[in-house]
Amino acid sequence: MAVKLRLVRMGKKKQPTYRVVAADSRSPRDGRFLEILGTYAPRGISKAEPDAVVHIDNEKALKWLGQGAQPTERVERLLKASGAWDEFSASKQK
């Protein structure tokens, strides 16, 4: 089973929020997933806080990356923003 780290769309119409999940690569975008790794709100939480918000559990992300899960391009950028990708790259080079 090939596992991908990818986004699942949530939220209201025109106000998306996403979950970062580990899922089987054959399952549909909003279908079944194995574990939730975090959340991503590209439009911010509210009008008072319009900046993008990223919350990722780095321990879970590192566990899945260590087991061979492949992140999508967007999730890889989010992992770089949270610092998990740097930790994974450093542990991989040792």
C-alpha positions as CSV (number, residue, x, y, z in Angstrom):
1,M,0.0,0.0,0.0
2,A,1.5,3.3,-1.1
3,V,0.8,6.1,1.5
4,K,0.7,9.8,0.6
5,L,0.6,12.8,2.8
6,R,-2.0,15.1,1.3
7,L,-4.7,17.6,1.9
8,V,-8.4,16.9,2.5
9,R,-10.7,19.8,1.9
10,M,-13.0,20.9,4.7
11,G,-14.9,24.1,5.6
12,K,-17.6,26.2,3.9
13,K,-18.0,27.2,0.3
14,K,-15.4,29.8,-0.7
15,Q,-13.8,29.5,2.8
16,P,-11.7,26.4,2.6
17,T,-9.7,24.8,5.4
18,Y,-7.7,21.6,4.9
19,R,-6.6,18.7,7.0
20,V,-3.1,17.3,6.4
21,V,-3.6,13.5,6.4
22,A,-1.8,10.2,5.7
23,A,-3.9,8.3,3.2
24,D,-3.7,5.4,0.7
25,S,-2.7,6.9,-2.6
26,R,-5.7,5.1,-4.3
27,S,-8.4,6.6,-2.1
28,P,-10.3,9.7,-3.3
29,R,-9.3,13.2,-2.2
30,D,-12.0,13.5,0.5
31,G,-12.2,9.8,1.1
32,R,-10.8,7.5,3.8
33,F,-7.5,8.3,5.5
34,L,-5.2,6.6,8.0
35,E,-4.3,9.5,10.3
36,I,-4.8,13.2,10.7
37,L,-1.4,15.0,10.9
38,G,-2.6,18.6,11.2
39,T,-4.6,21.5,9.7
40,Y,-4.0,24.3,7.2
41,A,-6.1,27.4,6.8
42,P,-4.9,29.4,3.7
43,R,-7.3,32.3,4.3
44,G,-6.7,32.6,8.0
45,I,-9.0,31.9,10.9
46,S,-11.1,35.1,10.7
47,K,-11.1,38.5,9.2
48,A,-9.1,39.7,12.2
49,E,-6.4,37.2,11.5
50,P,-6.2,36.9,7.6
51,D,-2.8,35.2,7.5
52,A,-2.5,31.6,6.6
53,V,-2.4,29.2,9.6
54,V,-0.5,25.9,9.7
55,H,-0.7,23.4,12.6
56,I,1.2,20.1,12.0
57,D,2.1,17.5,14.5
58,N,5.8,17.0,13.6
59,E,6.2,13.7,15.5
60,K,3.4,12.1,13.5
61,A,4.7,13.5,10.2
62,L,8.2,12.3,10.9
63,K,6.8,8.8,11.7
64,W,5.0,8.6,8.3
65,L,7.9,10.0,6.4
66,G,10.2,7.5,8.1
67,Q,7.9,4.7,6.9
68,G,8.1,5.9,3.3
69,A,5.1,8.1,2.9
70,Q,5.4,10.5,-0.1
71,P,4.1,14.1,0.5
72,T,2.4,16.0,-2.3
73,E,4.1,19.3,-3.4
74,R,1.8,21.5,-1.2
75,V,2.2,19.3,1.9
76,E,6.0,19.3,1.4
77,R,5.9,23.1,1.5
78,L,3.8,23.0,4.7
79,L,6.2,20.5,6.3
80,K,9.0,22.9,5.5
81,A,7.1,25.7,7.1
82,S,6.5,23.7,10.3
83,G,10.1,22.4,10.4
84,A,9.3,18.7,10.1
85,W,10.9,18.4,6.6
86,D,14.3,19.8,7.9
87,E,14.3,17.3,10.8
88,F,13.5,14.4,8.3
89,S,16.2,15.5,5.9
90,A,18.8,15.8,8.7
91,S,17.9,12.3,10.1
92,K,18.0,10.8,6.6
93,Q,21.5,12.1,5.9
94,K,23.0,10.5,9.1
